[in-house]
């Protein structure tokens, strides 16, 4: 783990906030769809937000490095996973 604190700009915090907000929406829709699996409109909303989250995560990872490990995010060279700060550290 890197002990060096990397400075992040305002865009980092904007993207992180967007990810946190959209993740909240996705969790709520997921819970709703567990009990209302035939709600087509809710499923459309869920899929829309999944696509939006993917776009935001791609932008953030392209600028600041991977968000997830174990094959869920690409890493640039050199290995980026140990670059601080991680989203939960800011």
RAMOWO-V395539 format. One line per field, one symbol per residue. ss: DSSP state (a for helix, b for strand, c for the rest). psi: psi as a letter, one per 30 degrees, with the letter a starting at -180 (. if undefined). burial: # if it has 9 or more other C-alpha atoms within 8 Angstrom, else .. A space follows every 50 residues. Layout:
ss=???
psi=???
burial=???
This chain:
ss=cccccccccaaaaaaaaaaaaaaaaaaaaaaaaaaccccaaaaaaaaaaa aaaaaaaaaaaaaaccccccccccccccccccccccaaac
psi=kkfkkkkkleeeeeeeeeeeeeeeeeeeeeeefefifgjeeeeeeeeeee eeeeeeeeeeeeeflkflahgfklklklkffgkllleff.
burial=...........##.##.##..##.##..##..#........##.##..## ..#..##..##...###.....#.#....#..###.....
